[in-house]
Amino acid sequence: ITECENDLKRVFPAWDSFSLRRKSALLNLRFQLGPARFRGFRKMIAAIEAGDWDKASAELLDSSVQHQTPRRNGRRANELKQG
């Protein structure tokens, strides 16, 4: 978990300002995917960097992960959106 969190801090300079729910969703996703696949979510990452959590949520729902683990991914998308 610490490795994932340290990686996410590198991806998102504003990591410390994210809500606990958003951190949890991103940690869970990063843990499942690993560093390389997580970074492949460029549109979601860009939306988060822009502070557009609705778009980040939509991008996550429009991903291959949605088809693999739809319930888990739906919860993550909701956590990103609601903060």
HTML snippet that shows the backbone in 3Dmol.js (N, CA, C, O; Angstrom):
<script src="https://3Dmol.org/build/3Dmol-min.js"></script>
<div id="view" style="width:600px;height:400px;position:relative"></div>
<script>
const pdb = `
ATOM      1  N   ILE A   1       0.831  -1.187   0.000  1.00  0.00           N
ATOM      2  CA  ILE A   1       0.000   0.000   0.000  1.00  0.00           C
ATOM      3  C   ILE A   1       0.877   1.253   0.000  1.00  0.00           C
ATOM      4  O   ILE A   1       0.595   2.214  -0.716  1.00  0.00           O
ATOM      5  N   THR A   2       1.926   1.238   0.796  1.00  0.00           N
ATOM      6  CA  THR A   2       2.828   2.388   0.856  1.00  0.00           C
ATOM      7  C   THR A   2       3.466   2.638  -0.496  1.00  0.00           C
ATOM      8  O   THR A   2       3.595   3.786  -0.923  1.00  0.00           O
ATOM      9  N   GLU A   3       3.866   1.568  -1.172  1.00  0.00           N
ATOM     10  CA  GLU A   3       4.452   1.707  -2.513  1.00  0.00           C
ATOM     11  C   GLU A   3       3.448   2.339  -3.467  1.00  0.00           C
ATOM     12  O   GLU A   3       3.807   3.223  -4.246  1.00  0.00           O
ATOM     13  N   CYS A   4       2.203   1.899  -3.415  1.00  0.00           N
ATOM     14  CA  CYS A   4       1.165   2.460  -4.275  1.00  0.00           C
ATOM     15  C   CYS A   4       0.924   3.932  -3.955  1.00  0.00           C
ATOM     16  O   CYS A   4       0.800   4.758  -4.859  1.00  0.00           O
ATOM     17  N   GLU A   5       0.859   4.255  -2.673  1.00  0.00           N
ATOM     18  CA  GLU A   5       0.621   5.640  -2.291  1.00  0.00           C
ATOM     19  C   GLU A   5       1.783   6.542  -2.716  1.00  0.00           C
ATOM     20  O   GLU A   5       1.557   7.655  -3.193  1.00  0.00           O
ATOM     21  N   ASN A   6       3.001   6.083  -2.551  1.00  0.00           N
ATOM     22  CA  ASN A   6       4.157   6.871  -2.986  1.00  0.00           C
ATOM     23  C   ASN A   6       4.134   7.089  -4.493  1.00  0.00           C
ATOM     24  O   ASN A   6       4.481   8.166  -4.976  1.00  0.00           O
ATOM     25  N   ASP A   7       3.725   6.066  -5.230  1.00  0.00           N
ATOM     26  CA  ASP A   7       3.612   6.194  -6.679  1.00  0.00           C
ATOM     27  C   ASP A   7       2.535   7.211  -7.044  1.00  0.00           C
ATOM     28  O   ASP A   7       2.740   8.044  -7.927  1.00  0.00           O
ATOM     29  N   LEU A   8       1.396   7.146  -6.371  1.00  0.00           N
ATOM     30  CA  LEU A   8       0.312   8.088  -6.662  1.00  0.00           C
ATOM     31  C   LEU A   8       0.701   9.519  -6.309  1.00  0.00           C
ATOM     32  O   LEU A   8       0.239  10.461  -6.954  1.00  0.00           O
ATOM     33  N   LYS A   9       1.534   9.691  -5.305  1.00  0.00           N
ATOM     34  CA  LYS A   9       2.027  11.033  -4.975  1.00  0.00           C
ATOM     35  C   LYS A   9       2.890  11.587  -6.104  1.00  0.00           C
ATOM     36  O   LYS A   9       2.922  12.797  -6.332  1.00  0.00           O
ATOM     37  N   ARG A  10       3.590  10.696  -6.811  1.00  0.00           N
ATOM     38  CA  ARG A  10       4.384  11.138  -7.970  1.00  0.00           C
ATOM     39  C   ARG A  10       3.479  11.483  -9.148  1.00  0.00           C
ATOM     40  O   ARG A  10       3.745  12.431  -9.887  1.00  0.00           O
ATOM     41  N   VAL A  11       2.415  10.715  -9.316  1.00  0.00           N
ATOM     42  CA  VAL A  11       1.479  10.962 -10.421  1.00  0.00           C
ATOM     43  C   VAL A  11       0.680  12.236 -10.178  1.00  0.00           C
ATOM     44  O   VAL A  11       0.466  13.033 -11.091  1.00  0.00           O
ATOM     45  N   PHE A  12       0.240  12.416  -8.932  1.00  0.00           N
ATOM     46  CA  PHE A  12      -0.622  13.547  -8.582  1.00  0.00           C
ATOM     47  C   PHE A  12       0.060  14.438  -7.543  1.00  0.00           C
ATOM     48  O   PHE A  12       0.030  14.116  -6.355  1.00  0.00           O
ATOM     49  N   PRO A  13       0.663  15.533  -7.954  1.00  0.00           N
ATOM     50  CA  PRO A  13       1.308  16.436  -6.997  1.00  0.00           C
ATOM     51  C   PRO A  13       0.348  16.944  -5.908  1.00  0.00           C
ATOM     52  O   PRO A  13       0.786  17.274  -4.806  1.00  0.00           O
ATOM     53  N   ALA A  14      -0.944  17.008  -6.207  1.00  0.00           N
ATOM     54  CA  ALA A  14      -1.930  17.499  -5.233  1.00  0.00           C
ATOM     55  C   ALA A  14      -2.522  16.370  -4.388  1.00  0.00           C
ATOM     56  O   ALA A  14      -3.554  16.561  -3.743  1.00  0.00           O
ATOM     57  N   TRP A  15      -1.891  15.211  -4.383  1.00  0.00           N
ATOM     58  CA  TRP A  15      -2.399  14.026  -3.684  1.00  0.00           C
ATOM     59  C   TRP A  15      -2.863  14.334  -2.259  1.00  0.00           C
ATOM     60  O   TRP A  15      -3.933  13.887  -1.846  1.00  0.00           O
ATOM     61  N   ASP A  16      -2.085  15.076  -1.526  1.00  0.00           N
ATOM     62  CA  ASP A  16      -2.411  15.331  -0.121  1.00  0.00           C
ATOM     63  C   ASP A  16      -3.698  16.127   0.063  1.00  0.00           C
ATOM     64  O   ASP A  16      -4.276  16.118   1.150  1.00  0.00           O
ATOM     65  N   SER A  17      -4.150  16.807  -0.971  1.00  0.00           N
ATOM     66  CA  SER A  17      -5.389  17.579  -0.873  1.00  0.00           C
ATOM     67  C   SER A  17      -6.630  16.757  -1.247  1.00  0.00           C
ATOM     68  O   SER A  17      -7.754  17.228  -1.068  1.00  0.00           O
ATOM     69  N   PHE A  18      -6.442  15.541  -1.763  1.00  0.00           N
ATOM     70  CA  PHE A  18      -7.580  14.700  -2.149  1.00  0.00           C
ATOM     71  C   PHE A  18      -8.299  14.201  -0.902  1.00  0.00           C
ATOM     72  O   PHE A  18      -7.685  13.995   0.145  1.00  0.00           O
ATOM     73  N   SER A  19      -9.599  14.010  -1.029  1.00  0.00           N
ATOM     74  CA  SER A  19     -10.377  13.462   0.084  1.00  0.00           C
ATOM     75  C   SER A  19      -9.968  12.005   0.329  1.00  0.00           C
ATOM     76  O   SER A  19      -9.377  11.356  -0.535  1.00  0.00           O
ATOM     77  N   LEU A  20     -10.288  11.522   1.495  1.00  0.00           N
ATOM     78  CA  LEU A  20      -9.976  10.142   1.857  1.00  0.00           C
ATOM     79  C   LEU A  20     -10.652   9.150   0.914  1.00  0.00           C
ATOM     80  O   LEU A  20     -10.054   8.140   0.542  1.00  0.00           O
ATOM     81  N   ARG A  21     -11.883   9.432   0.529  1.00  0.00           N
ATOM     82  CA  ARG A  21     -12.607   8.541  -0.401  1.00  0.00           C
ATOM     83  C   ARG A  21     -11.914   8.490  -1.758  1.00  0.00           C
ATOM     84  O   ARG A  21     -11.769   7.413  -2.337  1.00  0.00           O
ATOM     85  N   ARG A  22     -11.488   9.629  -2.266  1.00  0.00           N
ATOM     86  CA  ARG A  22     -10.814   9.652  -3.563  1.00  0.00           C
ATOM     87  C   ARG A  22      -9.463   8.944  -3.484  1.00  0.00           C
ATOM     88  O   ARG A  22      -9.091   8.202  -4.394  1.00  0.00           O
ATOM     89  N   LYS A  23      -8.739   9.172  -2.407  1.00  0.00           N
ATOM     90  CA  LYS A  23      -7.468   8.471  -2.221  1.00  0.00           C
ATOM     91  C   LYS A  23      -7.689   6.966  -2.183  1.00  0.00           C
ATOM     92  O   LYS A  23      -6.940   6.209  -2.799  1.00  0.00           O
ATOM     93  N   SER A  24      -8.706   6.538  -1.469  1.00  0.00           N
ATOM     94  CA  SER A  24      -9.003   5.117  -1.349  1.00  0.00           C
ATOM     95  C   SER A  24      -9.313   4.500  -2.713  1.00  0.00           C
ATOM     96  O   SER A  24      -8.809   3.426  -3.043  1.00  0.00           O
ATOM     97  N   ALA A  25     -10.133   5.174  -3.494  1.00  0.00           N
ATOM     98  CA  ALA A  25     -10.489   4.673  -4.825  1.00  0.00           C
ATOM     99  C   ALA A  25      -9.253   4.571  -5.719  1.00  0.00           C
ATOM    100  O   ALA A  25      -9.069   3.575  -6.419  1.00  0.00           O
ATOM    101  N   LEU A  26      -8.418   5.590  -5.694  1.00  0.00           N
ATOM    102  CA  LEU A  26      -7.222   5.588  -6.531  1.00  0.00           C
ATOM    103  C   LEU A  26      -6.198   4.559  -6.053  1.00  0.00           C
ATOM    104  O   LEU A  26      -5.553   3.905  -6.873  1.00  0.00           O
ATOM    105  N   LEU A  27      -6.045   4.414  -4.760  1.00  0.00           N
ATOM    106  CA  LEU A  27      -5.145   3.385  -4.222  1.00  0.00           C
ATOM    107  C   LEU A  27      -5.605   1.995  -4.639  1.00  0.00           C
ATOM    108  O   LEU A  27      -4.795   1.162  -5.046  1.00  0.00           O
ATOM    109  N   ASN A  28      -6.894   1.752  -4.539  1.00  0.00           N
ATOM    110  CA  ASN A  28      -7.449   0.465  -4.916  1.00  0.00           C
ATOM    111  C   ASN A  28      -7.200   0.184  -6.395  1.00  0.00           C
ATOM    112  O   ASN A  28      -6.796  -0.918  -6.765  1.00  0.00           O
ATOM    113  N   LEU A  29      -7.442   1.176  -7.225  1.00  0.00           N
ATOM    114  CA  LEU A  29      -7.232   1.022  -8.666  1.00  0.00           C
ATOM    115  C   LEU A  29      -5.753   0.813  -8.987  1.00  0.00           C
ATOM    116  O   LEU A  29      -5.403  -0.066  -9.775  1.00  0.00           O
ATOM    117  N   ARG A  30      -4.905   1.608  -8.385  1.00  0.00           N
ATOM    118  CA  ARG A  30      -3.455   1.492  -8.628  1.00  0.00           C
ATOM    119  C   ARG A  30      -2.936   0.136  -8.176  1.00  0.00           C
ATOM    120  O   ARG A  30      -2.089  -0.454  -8.846  1.00  0.00           O
ATOM    121  N   PHE A  31      -3.428  -0.367  -7.053  1.00  0.00           N
ATOM    122  CA  PHE A  31      -3.017  -1.673  -6.552  1.00  0.00           C
ATOM    123  C   PHE A  31      -3.421  -2.769  -7.531  1.00  0.00           C
ATOM    124  O   PHE A  31      -2.636  -3.672  -7.820  1.00  0.00           O
ATOM    125  N   GLN A  32      -4.646  -2.686  -8.039  1.00  0.00           N
ATOM    126  CA  GLN A  32      -5.141  -3.699  -8.978  1.00  0.00           C
ATOM    127  C   GLN A  32      -4.366  -3.672 -10.297  1.00  0.00           C
ATOM    128  O   GLN A  32      -4.030  -4.724 -10.840  1.00  0.00           O
ATOM    129  N   LEU A  33      -4.086  -2.495 -10.803  1.00  0.00           N
ATOM    130  CA  LEU A  33      -3.509  -2.365 -12.142  1.00  0.00           C
ATOM    131  C   LEU A  33      -1.991  -2.404 -12.191  1.00  0.00           C
ATOM    132  O   LEU A  33      -1.417  -2.846 -13.186  1.00  0.00           O
ATOM    133  N   GLY A  34      -1.339  -1.951 -11.142  1.00  0.00           N
ATOM    134  CA  GLY A  34       0.105  -1.778 -11.195  1.00  0.00           C
ATOM    135  C   GLY A  34       0.431  -0.420 -11.785  1.00  0.00           C
ATOM    136  O   GLY A  34      -0.448   0.264 -12.309  1.00  0.00           O
ATOM    137  N   PRO A  35       1.704  -0.025 -11.699  1.00  0.00           N
ATOM    138  CA  PRO A  35       2.066   1.337 -12.105  1.00  0.00           C
ATOM    139  C   PRO A  35       1.899   1.610 -13.602  1.00  0.00           C
ATOM    140  O   PRO A  35       1.389   2.666 -13.976  1.00  0.00           O
ATOM    141  N   ALA A  36       2.310   0.702 -14.446  1.00  0.00           N
ATOM    142  CA  ALA A  36       2.266   0.954 -15.892  1.00  0.00           C
ATOM    143  C   ALA A  36       0.830   1.026 -16.407  1.00  0.00           C
ATOM    144  O   ALA A  36       0.482   1.948 -17.144  1.00  0.00           O
ATOM    145  N   ARG A  37       0.008   0.072 -16.027  1.00  0.00           N
ATOM    146  CA  ARG A  37      -1.377   0.088 -16.509  1.00  0.00           C
ATOM    147  C   ARG A  37      -2.134   1.276 -15.936  1.00  0.00           C
ATOM    148  O   ARG A  37      -2.968   1.864 -16.626  1.00  0.00           O
ATOM    149  N   PHE A  38      -1.859   1.643 -14.680  1.00  0.00           N
ATOM    150  CA  PHE A  38      -2.531   2.805 -14.097  1.00  0.00           C
ATOM    151  C   PHE A  38      -2.220   4.057 -14.913  1.00  0.00           C
ATOM    152  O   PHE A  38      -3.114   4.856 -15.195  1.00  0.00           O
ATOM    153  N   ARG A  39      -0.967   4.225 -15.286  1.00  0.00           N
ATOM    154  CA  ARG A  39      -0.577   5.409 -16.056  1.00  0.00           C
ATOM    155  C   ARG A  39      -1.187   5.429 -17.455  1.00  0.00           C
ATOM    156  O   ARG A  39      -1.202   6.465 -18.121  1.00  0.00           O
ATOM    157  N   GLY A  40      -1.688   4.282 -17.890  1.00  0.00           N
ATOM    158  CA  GLY A  40      -2.378   4.213 -19.175  1.00  0.00           C
ATOM    159  C   GLY A  40      -3.727   4.918 -19.165  1.00  0.00           C
ATOM    160  O   GLY A  40      -4.311   5.151 -20.224  1.00  0.00           O
ATOM    161  N   PHE A  41      -4.224   5.256 -17.989  1.00  0.00           N
ATOM    162  CA  PHE A  41      -5.491   5.962 -17.866  1.00  0.00           C
ATOM    163  C   PHE A  41      -5.242   7.466 -17.985  1.00  0.00           C
ATOM    164  O   PHE A  41      -5.565   8.239 -17.083  1.00  0.00           O
ATOM    165  N   ARG A  42      -4.667   7.855 -19.109  1.00  0.00           N
ATOM    166  CA  ARG A  42      -4.230   9.242 -19.305  1.00  0.00           C
ATOM    167  C   ARG A  42      -5.368  10.262 -19.205  1.00  0.00           C
ATOM    168  O   ARG A  42      -5.194  11.329 -18.616  1.00  0.00           O
ATOM    169  N   LYS A  43      -6.524   9.938 -19.776  1.00  0.00           N
ATOM    170  CA  LYS A  43      -7.643  10.886 -19.734  1.00  0.00           C
ATOM    171  C   LYS A  43      -8.173  11.053 -18.315  1.00  0.00           C
ATOM    172  O   LYS A  43      -8.515  12.161 -17.904  1.00  0.00           O
ATOM    173  N   MET A  44      -8.240   9.957 -17.570  1.00  0.00           N
ATOM    174  CA  MET A  44      -8.692  10.044 -16.182  1.00  0.00           C
ATOM    175  C   MET A  44      -7.689  10.855 -15.361  1.00  0.00           C
ATOM    176  O   MET A  44      -8.077  11.727 -14.583  1.00  0.00           O
ATOM    177  N   ILE A  45      -6.421  10.570 -15.535  1.00  0.00           N
ATOM    178  CA  ILE A  45      -5.375  11.288 -14.804  1.00  0.00           C
ATOM    179  C   ILE A  45      -5.416  12.776 -15.139  1.00  0.00           C
ATOM    180  O   ILE A  45      -5.305  13.618 -14.248  1.00  0.00           O
ATOM    181  N   ALA A  46      -5.574  13.100 -16.421  1.00  0.00           N
ATOM    182  CA  ALA A  46      -5.644  14.509 -16.834  1.00  0.00           C
ATOM    183  C   ALA A  46      -6.860  15.195 -16.212  1.00  0.00           C
ATOM    184  O   ALA A  46      -6.767  16.345 -15.782  1.00  0.00           O
ATOM    185  N   ALA A  47      -7.995  14.502 -16.159  1.00  0.00           N
ATOM    186  CA  ALA A  47      -9.199  15.079 -15.560  1.00  0.00           C
ATOM    187  C   ALA A  47      -8.984  15.346 -14.068  1.00  0.00           C
ATOM    188  O   ALA A  47      -9.401  16.382 -13.551  1.00  0.00           O
ATOM    189  N   ILE A  48      -8.334  14.410 -13.385  1.00  0.00           N
ATOM    190  CA  ILE A  48      -8.052  14.610 -11.961  1.00  0.00           C
ATOM    191  C   ILE A  48      -7.121  15.792 -11.770  1.00  0.00           C
ATOM    192  O   ILE A  48      -7.332  16.613 -10.878  1.00  0.00           O
ATOM    193  N   GLU A  49      -6.097  15.884 -12.597  1.00  0.00           N
ATOM    194  CA  GLU A  49      -5.159  17.005 -12.493  1.00  0.00           C
ATOM    195  C   GLU A  49      -5.856  18.339 -12.733  1.00  0.00           C
ATOM    196  O   GLU A  49      -5.455  19.363 -12.179  1.00  0.00           O
ATOM    197  N   ALA A  50      -6.910  18.326 -13.568  1.00  0.00           N
ATOM    198  CA  ALA A  50      -7.670  19.547 -13.849  1.00  0.00           C
ATOM    199  C   ALA A  50      -8.748  19.801 -12.794  1.00  0.00           C
ATOM    200  O   ALA A  50      -9.433  20.823 -12.838  1.00  0.00           O
ATOM    201  N   GLY A  51      -8.897  18.868 -11.845  1.00  0.00           N
ATOM    202  CA  GLY A  51      -9.914  19.024 -10.811  1.00  0.00           C
ATOM    203  C   GLY A  51     -11.316  18.672 -11.282  1.00  0.00           C
ATOM    204  O   GLY A  51     -12.299  19.012 -10.623  1.00  0.00           O
ATOM    205  N   ASP A  52     -11.415  17.990 -12.427  1.00  0.00           N
ATOM    206  CA  ASP A  52     -12.712  17.616 -12.993  1.00  0.00           C
ATOM    207  C   ASP A  52     -13.032  16.175 -12.594  1.00  0.00           C
ATOM    208  O   ASP A  52     -12.805  15.240 -13.361  1.00  0.00           O
ATOM    209  N   TRP A  53     -13.554  16.017 -11.398  1.00  0.00           N
ATOM    210  CA  TRP A  53     -13.813  14.686 -10.852  1.00  0.00           C
ATOM    211  C   TRP A  53     -14.951  13.986 -11.573  1.00  0.00           C
ATOM    212  O   TRP A  53     -14.958  12.757 -11.648  1.00  0.00           O
ATOM    213  N   ASP A  54     -15.924  14.736 -12.113  1.00  0.00           N
ATOM    214  CA  ASP A  54     -17.003  14.117 -12.884  1.00  0.00           C
ATOM    215  C   ASP A  54     -16.443  13.447 -14.129  1.00  0.00           C
ATOM    216  O   ASP A  54     -16.809  12.318 -14.456  1.00  0.00           O
ATOM    217  N   LYS A  55     -15.551  14.152 -14.822  1.00  0.00           N
ATOM    218  CA  LYS A  55     -14.941  13.581 -16.029  1.00  0.00           C
ATOM    219  C   LYS A  55     -14.034  12.405 -15.662  1.00  0.00           C
ATOM    220  O   LYS A  55     -14.011  11.401 -16.374  1.00  0.00           O
ATOM    221  N   ALA A  56     -13.302  12.513 -14.578  1.00  0.00           N
ATOM    222  CA  ALA A  56     -12.443  11.403 -14.145  1.00  0.00           C
ATOM    223  C   ALA A  56     -13.283  10.160 -13.895  1.00  0.00           C
ATOM    224  O   ALA A  56     -12.903   9.057 -14.287  1.00  0.00           O
ATOM    225  N   SER A  57     -14.423  10.341 -13.244  1.00  0.00           N
ATOM    226  CA  SER A  57     -15.333   9.239 -12.982  1.00  0.00           C
ATOM    227  C   SER A  57     -15.842   8.633 -14.292  1.00  0.00           C
ATOM    228  O   SER A  57     -15.875   7.412 -14.448  1.00  0.00           O
ATOM    229  N   ALA A  58     -16.232   9.483 -15.217  1.00  0.00           N
ATOM    230  CA  ALA A  58     -16.736   9.009 -16.516  1.00  0.00           C
ATOM    231  C   ALA A  58     -15.652   8.257 -17.287  1.00  0.00           C
ATOM    232  O   ALA A  58     -15.930   7.234 -17.913  1.00  0.00           O
ATOM    233  N   GLU A  59     -14.432   8.755 -17.242  1.00  0.00           N
ATOM    234  CA  GLU A  59     -13.329   8.079 -17.931  1.00  0.00           C
ATOM    235  C   GLU A  59     -13.071   6.696 -17.335  1.00  0.00           C
ATOM    236  O   GLU A  59     -12.782   5.747 -18.064  1.00  0.00           O
ATOM    237  N   LEU A  60     -13.174   6.586 -16.032  1.00  0.00           N
ATOM    238  CA  LEU A  60     -12.986   5.297 -15.387  1.00  0.00           C
ATOM    239  C   LEU A  60     -14.085   4.323 -15.807  1.00  0.00           C
ATOM    240  O   LEU A  60     -13.816   3.145 -16.040  1.00  0.00           O
ATOM    241  N   LEU A  61     -15.316   4.812 -15.904  1.00  0.00           N
ATOM    242  CA  LEU A  61     -16.426   3.954 -16.319  1.00  0.00           C
ATOM    243  C   LEU A  61     -16.337   3.565 -17.785  1.00  0.00           C
ATOM    244  O   LEU A  61     -16.947   2.581 -18.205  1.00  0.00           O
ATOM    245  N   ASP A  62     -15.582   4.330 -18.567  1.00  0.00           N
ATOM    246  CA  ASP A  62     -15.422   4.058 -19.994  1.00  0.00           C
ATOM    247  C   ASP A  62     -14.109   3.331 -20.274  1.00  0.00           C
ATOM    248  O   ASP A  62     -13.488   3.544 -21.316  1.00  0.00           O
ATOM    249  N   SER A  63     -13.691   2.480 -19.351  1.00  0.00           N
ATOM    250  CA  SER A  63     -12.405   1.807 -19.490  1.00  0.00           C
ATOM    251  C   SER A  63     -12.579   0.296 -19.552  1.00  0.00           C
ATOM    252  O   SER A  63     -13.656  -0.235 -19.283  1.00  0.00           O
ATOM    253  N   SER A  64     -11.514  -0.371 -19.907  1.00  0.00           N
ATOM    254  CA  SER A  64     -11.539  -1.836 -19.954  1.00  0.00           C
ATOM    255  C   SER A  64     -11.723  -2.434 -18.567  1.00  0.00           C
ATOM    256  O   SER A  64     -12.252  -3.539 -18.440  1.00  0.00           O
ATOM    257  N   VAL A  65     -11.301  -1.733 -17.538  1.00  0.00           N
ATOM    258  CA  VAL A  65     -11.464  -2.215 -16.170  1.00  0.00           C
ATOM    259  C   VAL A  65     -12.950  -2.319 -15.828  1.00  0.00           C
ATOM    260  O   VAL A  65     -13.352  -3.192 -15.059  1.00  0.00           O
ATOM    261  N   GLN A  66     -13.756  -1.438 -16.393  1.00  0.00           N
ATOM    262  CA  GLN A  66     -15.202  -1.470 -16.150  1.00  0.00           C
ATOM    263  C   GLN A  66     -15.786  -2.808 -16.595  1.00  0.00           C
ATOM    264  O   GLN A  66     -16.692  -3.335 -15.949  1.00  0.00           O
ATOM    265  N   HIS A  67     -15.282  -3.350 -17.674  1.00  0.00           N
ATOM    266  CA  HIS A  67     -15.793  -4.621 -18.192  1.00  0.00           C
ATOM    267  C   HIS A  67     -15.270  -5.804 -17.384  1.00  0.00           C
ATOM    268  O   HIS A  67     -15.913  -6.851 -17.324  1.00  0.00           O
ATOM    269  N   GLN A  68     -14.108  -5.639 -16.767  1.00  0.00           N
ATOM    270  CA  GLN A  68     -13.502  -6.730 -16.003  1.00  0.00           C
ATOM    271  C   GLN A  68     -14.075  -6.832 -14.598  1.00  0.00           C
ATOM    272  O   GLN A  68     -14.377  -7.930 -14.130  1.00  0.00           O
ATOM    273  N   THR A  69     -14.227  -5.709 -13.928  1.00  0.00           N
ATOM    274  CA  THR A  69     -14.730  -5.688 -12.544  1.00  0.00           C
ATOM    275  C   THR A  69     -15.762  -4.563 -12.415  1.00  0.00           C
ATOM    276  O   THR A  69     -15.486  -3.540 -11.789  1.00  0.00           O
ATOM    277  N   PRO A  70     -16.942  -4.746 -13.000  1.00  0.00           N
ATOM    278  CA  PRO A  70     -17.906  -3.637 -13.074  1.00  0.00           C
ATOM    279  C   PRO A  70     -18.400  -3.121 -11.728  1.00  0.00           C
ATOM    280  O   PRO A  70     -18.532  -1.909 -11.556  1.00  0.00           O
ATOM    281  N   ARG A  71     -18.673  -3.993 -10.776  1.00  0.00           N
ATOM    282  CA  ARG A  71     -19.187  -3.495  -9.485  1.00  0.00           C
ATOM    283  C   ARG A  71     -18.115  -2.720  -8.731  1.00  0.00           C
ATOM    284  O   ARG A  71     -18.368  -1.629  -8.219  1.00  0.00           O
ATOM    285  N   ARG A  72     -16.921  -3.290  -8.666  1.00  0.00           N
ATOM    286  CA  ARG A  72     -15.828  -2.619  -7.954  1.00  0.00           C
ATOM    287  C   ARG A  72     -15.511  -1.286  -8.636  1.00  0.00           C
ATOM    288  O   ARG A  72     -15.331  -0.263  -7.975  1.00  0.00           O
ATOM    289  N   ASN A  73     -15.447  -1.315  -9.945  1.00  0.00           N
ATOM    290  CA  ASN A  73     -15.119  -0.103 -10.681  1.00  0.00           C
ATOM    291  C   ASN A  73     -16.217   0.945 -10.545  1.00  0.00           C
ATOM    292  O   ASN A  73     -15.929   2.140 -10.482  1.00  0.00           O
ATOM    293  N   GLY A  74     -17.466   0.508 -10.502  1.00  0.00           N
ATOM    294  CA  GLY A  74     -18.576   1.440 -10.293  1.00  0.00           C
ATOM    295  C   GLY A  74     -18.470   2.142  -8.949  1.00  0.00           C
ATOM    296  O   GLY A  74     -18.732   3.341  -8.844  1.00  0.00           O
ATOM    297  N   ARG A  75     -18.082   1.386  -7.913  1.00  0.00           N
ATOM    298  CA  ARG A  75     -17.892   2.002  -6.590  1.00  0.00           C
ATOM    299  C   ARG A  75     -16.753   3.016  -6.637  1.00  0.00           C
ATOM    300  O   ARG A  75     -16.859   4.111  -6.085  1.00  0.00           O
ATOM    301  N   ARG A  76     -15.673   2.642  -7.296  1.00  0.00           N
ATOM    302  CA  ARG A  76     -14.535   3.582  -7.405  1.00  0.00           C
ATOM    303  C   ARG A  76     -14.955   4.867  -8.111  1.00  0.00           C
ATOM    304  O   ARG A  76     -14.649   5.967  -7.649  1.00  0.00           O
ATOM    305  N   ALA A  77     -15.658   4.720  -9.237  1.00  0.00           N
ATOM    306  CA  ALA A  77     -16.094   5.892 -10.006  1.00  0.00           C
ATOM    307  C   ALA A  77     -16.985   6.787  -9.151  1.00  0.00           C
ATOM    308  O   ALA A  77     -16.871   8.012  -9.201  1.00  0.00           O
ATOM    309  N   ASN A  78     -17.863   6.181  -8.375  1.00  0.00           N
ATOM    310  CA  ASN A  78     -18.728   6.942  -7.482  1.00  0.00           C
ATOM    311  C   ASN A  78     -17.921   7.669  -6.423  1.00  0.00           C
ATOM    312  O   ASN A  78     -18.214   8.822  -6.106  1.00  0.00           O
ATOM    313  N   GLU A  79     -16.912   7.015  -5.872  1.00  0.00           N
ATOM    314  CA  GLU A  79     -16.065   7.656  -4.859  1.00  0.00           C
ATOM    315  C   GLU A  79     -15.287   8.824  -5.443  1.00  0.00           C
ATOM    316  O   GLU A  79     -15.124   9.854  -4.788  1.00  0.00           O
ATOM    317  N   LEU A  80     -14.800   8.668  -6.689  1.00  0.00           N
ATOM    318  CA  LEU A  80     -14.105   9.781  -7.328  1.00  0.00           C
ATOM    319  C   LEU A  80     -15.042  10.962  -7.522  1.00  0.00           C
ATOM    320  O   LEU A  80     -14.677  12.110  -7.267  1.00  0.00           O
ATOM    321  N   LYS A  81     -16.249  10.668  -7.975  1.00  0.00           N
ATOM    322  CA  LYS A  81     -17.213  11.725  -8.273  1.00  0.00           C
ATOM    323  C   LYS A  81     -17.692  12.435  -7.015  1.00  0.00           C
ATOM    324  O   LYS A  81     -17.757  13.664  -6.979  1.00  0.00           O
ATOM    325  N   GLN A  82     -18.021  11.677  -5.998  1.00  0.00           N
ATOM    326  CA  GLN A  82     -18.600  12.269  -4.800  1.00  0.00           C
ATOM    327  C   GLN A  82     -17.571  12.819  -3.821  1.00  0.00           C
ATOM    328  O   GLN A  82     -17.860  13.714  -3.028  1.00  0.00           O
ATOM    329  N   GLY A  83     -16.366  12.265  -3.894  1.00  0.00           N
ATOM    330  CA  GLY A  83     -15.295  12.740  -3.016  1.00  0.00           C
ATOM    331  C   GLY A  83     -15.570  12.380  -1.598  1.00  0.00           C
ATOM    332  O   GLY A  83     -14.774  12.700  -0.715  1.00  0.00           O
TER     333      GLY A  83
END
`;
const viewer = $3Dmol.createViewer("view");
viewer.addModel(pdb, "pdb");
viewer.setStyle({}, {cartoon: {color: "spectrum"}});
viewer.zoomTo();
viewer.render();
</script>
